[in-house]
Amino acid sequence: MSVDPGITFQAEHASACFTEVQPLLEQHWQEIAHYKDIELKPDWDLYLKAEQAGMVRAYSIRVEGKMVGYAVFFVRPNAHYKDSLQAVQDILFLLPEYRKAFLGMEFMDWCDDQLREDGVQVVHHHVKDSHDFGLLLKRIGYERVETVWSRRLDK
């Protein structure tokens, strides 16, 4: 899909993007990590195994071929509703200079279309309080259904 000349949304093989995504991950982590003393150290083997099992969907936003954003979802039947294929957003990022003109919203809507085509019934997004994009989610049809609380046990 092309939103604007030179801008594309596309499905990716997560395993093929590890090197390309690393600088974006670093910037993403710097921007949103709540526990900055916990080192960013992705478990690439876990992503690879999950992808081989058909449980990962990775999507990118590219400008003239260069990745400027991504979304990764874990997709599997829900443990409580085994007949319901559900997606949980693992990570979602768009470089700040592209967070305008509804590009992020269009990308998220496009991701939902891809997941719908794969038979996903429900999509869940994690939204950090410090980087709340809940209004954007609401605008494209999401509803707030749950709040996640975290507690450090090693401090």
Backbone as a ProteinNet text record, in pm:
[ID]
protein_1_A
[PRIMARY]
MSVDPGITFQAEHASACFTEVQPLLEQHWQEIAHYKDIELKPDWDLYLKAEQAGMVRAYSIRVEGKMVGYAVFFVRPNAHYKDSLQAVQDILFLLPEYRKAFLGMEFMDWCDDQLREDGVQVVHHHVKDSHDFGLLLKRIGYERVETVWSRRLDK
[TERTIARY]
84	0	88.3	46.2	118.6	24.5	61.2	-17.2	17.5	141.1	198.3	310.3	340.9	452.2	578.1	634.9	757.4	735.4	610.6	580.4	505.6	556.3	489.5	472.6	367	343.7	364.5	436.3	456.7	477.2	439.1	466.8	614.8	671.7	814.4	832.7	944.8	988.7	1075.3	1031.5	1104	1250.9	1276.4	1414.7	1502.6	1443	1520.7	1547.9	1483.4	1493	1578.3	1632.2	1701.7	1807	1890.9	1997.3	1940.2	1846.3	1788.5	1708.5	1644.2	1557.7	1634.8	1756.3	1832.6	1845	1882.9	1892.8	1758.1	1650.5	1517.6	1479.8	1514	1485.9	1556.3	1681.7	1758	1690.2	1649.3	1582.2	1448.8	1376.8	1248.1	1266.8	1364.3	1392.4	1427.9	1513	1550.4	1428.2	1333.9	1215	1115.5	1093.1	978.8	1011	1131.6	1160.3	1132.6	1056.1	1024.2	1138.6	1194.7	1305.5	1433.9	1493.7	1612	1735.1	1730.4	1843.4	1838.2	1729.6	1721	1765.5	1875	1937.1	1843.6	1838.9	1768.5	1849	1789.1	1860.1	1756.5	1709.8	1605.7	1648.1	1553.9	1575.9	1541.3	1637.9	1613.8	1576.1	1630.9	1596.1	1448.1	1395.5	1252.9	1167.9	1203.7	1128	1135.1	1253.2	1271.1	1186.3	1190.5	1110.3	960.7	918.6	776.8	735.2	823	792	781.3	874.2	870.1	743.3	690.8	566.9	442.5	461.7	349.6	284.1	355.4	296.8	342.1	417.2	462.9	418	367.6	339.7	419.8	503.9	586.9	553	538	502.4	593.3	615.7	700.6	637.1	684.3	659	794.6	796.3	920.8	901.7	1003.8	1006.5	1121.6	1085.7	1182.9	1273.2	1211.9	1281.4	1342.1	1356	1418.2	1311.4	1335.7	1241.9	1239.9	1120	1103.5	1007.4	948.9	858.1	826.4	770.7	738.8	631.6	572.7	478.6	500.6	506.2	520.3	410.1	343.5	234.2	261.8	227.4	224.1	79.9	62.3	-70	-86	-191	-218.6	-358.6	-414.1	-543.1	-528.4	-626.4	-623.7	-639	-562.1	-564.5	-701.4	-779	-911.6	-1022	-994.3	-1092.9	-1024.6	-1004.2	-917.6	-964.1	-1090	-1138.5	-1123.2	-1061.9	-1046.6	-898.8	-864.7	-728.8	-712.7	-612.9	-595.3	-451.2	-434.2	-301.6	-272.3	-151.3	-105.4	13	-1.4	105.8	225.3	336.2	459.8	535.9	538.8	615.8	560.8	557.5	504.7	583.3	637.5	720	718.3	721.6	735.1	828.8	930.9	1023.2	945.1	985	909.7	880.6	975.1	953.9	843.6	795	687.1	554.4	549.9	426.6	340.2	298.5	214.4	125.6	30.3	-56	-119.7	-147.1	-221	-148.5	-18.8	54.7	49.5	71.8	66.8	-69.9	-174.2	-310.1	-339	-297.5	-318.2	-241.3	-120.6	-40.2	-108	-155.5	-221	-346.9	-423.1	-542.9	-505.2	-396.6	-348.3	-305.3	-234	-193.6	-316.5	-420.1	-544.2	-602.5	-598.7	-648.7	-569.9	-438.3	-353.8	-387.8	-403	-435.3	-574.4	-669.2	-805.1	-799.4	-719.4	-705.4	-647.9	-568.8	-511.2	-606.3	-727.1	-826.5	-824.7	-750.4	-745.8	-880.4	-931.3	-1061	-1047.2	-943.7	-924.2	-776.9	-752.5	-616.6	-604.8	-496.7	-470.6	-345.9	-353.5	-238	-199.2	-69.7	-16.1	15.6	-31	-9.2	53	171.1	237.8	172.2	157.3	99.9	179.6	310.9	396.4	392.6	339.8	329.7	193.3	92	-45.3	-97	-123.8	-184	-324.6	-387	-521.9	-625.4	-614.1	-710.6	-701.7	-580.6	-563.7	-629.5	-607.1	-669.9	-822.1	-873	-1018.2	-1072.3	-998.9	-1042	-1057.2	-976.5	-987.8	-1069.1	-1138.7	-1235.2	-1200.7	-1088.7	-1052.7	-1128.4	-1141.2	-1199.1	-1105.8	-1103.8	-1019.6	-1090.1	-1019.9	-1082.4	-1001.4	-877.6	-793.1	-678.6	-630.8	-513.8	-410.7	-285.1	-177.5	-93.9	-66.9	17.4	145.7	256.6	385.8	448.9	529	600.7	737.9	840.1	976.1	991.4	1037.5	1057.4	1204.5	1293.3	1436.5	1487	1401.2	1442	1382.4
-118	0	124.1	226.8	353.2	463.5	533.6	643.4	770.5	786.7	905.6	855	922.8	873.7	852.8	737.2	707.4	646.5	646.8	587.4	457.4	349	219.6	154.5	78.1	-10	-150.4	-234.4	-369.3	-469.8	-593.6	-704.3	-737	-777.2	-809.3	-947.5	-1008.6	-1125.2	-1068.8	-1085.2	-1028	-1067.9	-1193	-1241.9	-1169.9	-1116.8	-1047.3	-901.8	-853.1	-710.3	-682.2	-782.9	-761.6	-651.3	-654.7	-554.3	-417.5	-412.5	-285	-217.4	-296	-239.5	-193.6	-241	-212.8	-63.6	24	166.5	226.5	180.9	229.2	180	54.1	0.6	80.7	115.8	195.1	329.5	397.6	526.8	509.9	405.3	375.1	352.9	270.9	241.1	369.5	453.3	579.6	666.3	662.8	747.7	695.3	565	517	425.4	374.1	276.9	338.1	268.9	313.6	278.9	160.8	114.8	121.1	237.3	256.3	181.7	135	58.4	-88.1	-129.2	-263.9	-253.3	-321.7	-312.9	-363.2	-288	-333.7	-448.7	-565.8	-684.2	-781.1	-751.7	-835.7	-982.2	-1069.7	-1213.5	-1252.4	-1230.5	-1255.7	-1401.2	-1494.2	-1635.6	-1660.5	-1593.9	-1608.1	-1558.1	-1441.3	-1388.1	-1482.8	-1537.1	-1629.1	-1754.8	-1812.6	-1933.2	-1903.6	-1790.1	-1752.9	-1728.4	-1666.9	-1643.8	-1777.3	-1869.2	-2000.5	-2076.9	-2050.2	-2114.7	-2041.4	-1934.8	-1859.1	-1765.1	-1731.2	-1651.3	-1505	-1461.3	-1322.6	-1260.9	-1136.6	-1055.9	-927.8	-898.9	-778.5	-693.6	-564.4	-470.4	-348.5	-283.6	-164.5	-51.3	69	188.1	222.6	241	274.1	401.4	483.2	602.9	584.3	575.3	548.7	430.8	326.4	202.6	196	309.3	311.5	294.9	202	178.5	298.2	353.2	465.8	432.5	313.3	270.7	123.9	68	-74.6	-107.3	-222.4	-279.7	-430.4	-489.9	-634.6	-683.3	-789.6	-848.7	-996.6	-1045.7	-1188.9	-1232.5	-1334.8	-1380.5	-1526.8	-1554.3	-1691.9	-1699.4	-1820.2	-1833	-1788.8	-1717.4	-1669.3	-1786.4	-1785.3	-1895	-1910.5	-1804.3	-1810.5	-1838.1	-1810.7	-1826.6	-1896.8	-2026.7	-2097.7	-2092.9	-2056.8	-2045.5	-1903.3	-1814.5	-1675.5	-1643.2	-1623.6	-1584	-1436	-1405.8	-1269	-1224.8	-1094.5	-1035	-940.2	-948.5	-857.9	-780.1	-648.9	-563.8	-576.9	-616.9	-631	-500	-434.8	-311.2	-232.7	-101.3	-12	118	162.1	282.8	349.4	482	563.2	678.2	698.9	808.9	938.8	1021.4	1143.3	1233.9	1245.8	1335.9	1289.1	1164.8	1113.1	1104.4	1152.3	1148.5	1270.2	1278.4	1389.7	1342	1423.2	1396.4	1257.1	1207.4	1082.3	957.8	966.2	851.2	733.9	760.7	654.4	589.5	669.9	617.1	531.4	578.7	501.3	369.7	373.5	251.9	151.8	200.3	109.9	50.1	129.1	79.5	-25.5	-0.3	-96.2	-226.8	-215.7	-336.6	-417.1	-348.5	-418.5	-491.8	-429.6	-496.8	-624.3	-618.6	-736	-846.3	-807.4	-904.5	-964.3	-881.8	-929.1	-1034.1	-1007.6	-1103.4	-1236.1	-1232.7	-1355.2	-1424.8	-1369.5	-1432.8	-1386.1	-1280.2	-1228.8	-1166.2	-1201.2	-1151.8	-1028.1	-1024	-913.3	-873.1	-742	-688.8	-611.3	-634.7	-564.8	-478.6	-354.5	-264.1	-227.9	-231.1	-180.8	-33.2	50.4	194.3	243.2	298.5	351	482.3	501	625.6	746.4	732.2	845	874.6	783.4	801.2	750.1	814.3	768.7	804.8	703.6	725.7	665.9	662.1	607.5	680.6	812.5	887.2	846.9	819.2	773	636.1	547.3	414.9	426.3	512.6	532	580.9	669.2	726.1	619.1	512.9	408.5	288.8	303.8	201.8	117	142.5	66.3	118.9	33.9	75.8	34.4	114.7	81.7	-26.6	-138.4	-249.7	-296.6	-253	-305.4	-208.9	-209.7	-131.8	-227.4	-212.3	-297.8	-218	-277.3	-216.5	-297.7	-230.4	-297.6	-264.7	-358	-338.4	-401	-326.1	-380	-461.3	-583.2	-670.8	-678	-624.9	-631.7	-502.1	-411.5	-283.3	-270.3
0	0	0	-68.2	-67.5	-23	81.4	133.9	58.8	28.4	-33.1	-122.7	-230.2	-312.9	-228.5	-241.9	-168.3	-31.5	17.9	149.3	126.4	184.2	171	307.3	318.8	432.9	379	453.2	402.6	514.7	483.7	574.5	563.6	674.8	680.5	740.7	711	786.4	897.8	1020	1134	1130.3	1096.7	1096.4	994.8	888.9	786.2	822	927.1	961.6	1083.5	1149.2	1276.6	1268.5	1167.3	1156.2	1124.1	1031.7	989.7	1101.5	1184.1	1286.8	1410.9	1430.3	1552.2	1585.5	1490.7	1525.7	1567.3	1502.3	1540.9	1680.3	1709.8	1843.2	1951.3	1924.8	2021.8	2047.6	1940.5	1955.4	2026.6	1991.2	2054.4	2204.4	2238.9	2380.2	2455.2	2396.6	2461.1	2488.4	2397.1	2410.9	2513.4	2517.1	2596.3	2713.5	2724.8	2831.8	2968.6	3047.2	3182.1	3278.1	3260.6	3345.2	3264.1	3257.9	3173.5	3225.5	3349.2	3400.3	3355.6	3290.6	3233.5	3087.7	3057	2925.3	2815	2705.5	2586.1	2526.6	2523.8	2475.3	2417	2294	2234.6	2224.4	2247.1	2233.9	2090.4	1999.3	1858.4	1831.9	1910.5	1892.4	1920.8	2022.2	2053.6	1937.9	1882.2	1768.5	1649.2	1624.2	1512	1530.7	1649.7	1675.9	1667	1720.8	1713.6	1568.9	1491.4	1350.8	1275.9	1302.6	1237.2	1274.6	1394.8	1439.1	1388.6	1311.5	1257.1	1356.4	1463.2	1570.5	1571.1	1471.3	1466	1334.2	1344.7	1226.3	1243.2	1146.1	1149.9	1028.1	1050.9	945.5	955.2	842.3	843.8	766	800.9	720	660.1	529.7	461.1	378.9	381.1	297.7	200	73.4	-32	3.5	55.8	88.6	227	295.3	428.1	537	629.2	737.7	833.1	856.9	949.4	1063.4	1058.2	1163.7	1149.7	1256	1255.6	1357.4	1337.9	1434	1431.5	1549.4	1561.2	1654.2	1612	1689.4	1710.9	1829.2	1853.6	1830.9	1749.1	1709.1	1747.9	1823.9	1863.6	1920.5	1929.8	1997.1	2143	2190.8	2328.3	2424.7	2531.8	2629.7	2696.1	2702.1	2765.3	2664.6	2537.8	2431	2314.4	2325.9	2231.7	2086.4	2062.2	1925.5	1870.6	1947.7	1907.7	1883.1	1755.7	1721.3	1757.1	1841.1	1888.2	1867.7	1850.1	1829.6	1944.6	1994.6	2099.6	2042.7	2041	1991	2083.8	2026.2	2101.9	2102	1986.7	1973.9	1855.6	1873.1	1770.5	1778.2	1664.8	1666.2	1530.4	1534.1	1414.8	1450.4	1369.5	1396.5	1416.5	1513.1	1545	1426	1334.1	1220.8	1125.3	1142.4	1058.1	1132.4	1253.5	1333.4	1303.8	1182.3	1140.4	1026.6	993.8	878.1	883.2	1001.2	1020.1	969.9	942.9	891.9	990.2	1119.1	1218.9	1226.5	1222.4	1227.2	1103.9	988.4	865.6	870.4	926	939.1	1032.8	1147	1242	1181.7	1108.8	1042.9	937.6	863.3	764.3	831.9	944.4	1019.2	1058.8	1106.3	1142.5	1022.2	905.8	784.9	757.3	773.3	750	850.8	976.6	1080.6	1057.7	1017.7	987.3	876.7	772.6	661.5	708.4	815.2	872.5	968.9	986.2	1072.4	1216.4	1245.4	1382.7	1416.7	1534.7	1580	1668.6	1752.3	1847	1845.4	1849.1	1858.5	1988.9	2061.4	2187.7	2170.5	2218.1	2215	2357.8	2385.3	2511.3	2490.1	2581.7	2570.6	2700.3	2691.7	2811.2	2853.5	2983.4	3033.8	2986.8	2980.3	2942.3	2792.1	2711.8	2566.5	2520.1	2571.8	2552.2	2412.6	2332.3	2201.3	2197.6	2316.5	2328.9	2244.7	2233.4	2151.9	2005.5	1958.4	1821.2	1804	1901.6	1895.1	1895.5	1981.6	1988.8	1854.5	1792.3	1664	1555.7	1563.2	1460.5	1508.1	1621.7	1661.7	1782.1	1847.3	1966.8	2087.7	2188	2314.9	2427.3	2532.8	2648.8	2728.4	2749.2	2820.7	2941.1	2952.9	3059.2	3087.3	3209.8	3247.7	3304.8	3263.4	3312.6	3411.7	3525.3	3628.6	3640.4	3668	3680.4	3815.8	3864.5	3990.6	3979.5	4011.1	4015.6	4143.3	4130.4	4245.4	4286.8	4204.6	4236.3	4300	4332.2	4392.8	4531.6
[MASK]
+++++++++++++++++++++++++++++++++++++++++++++++++++++++++++++++++++++++++++++++++++++++++++++++++++++++++++++++++++++++++++++++++++++++++++++++++++++++++++

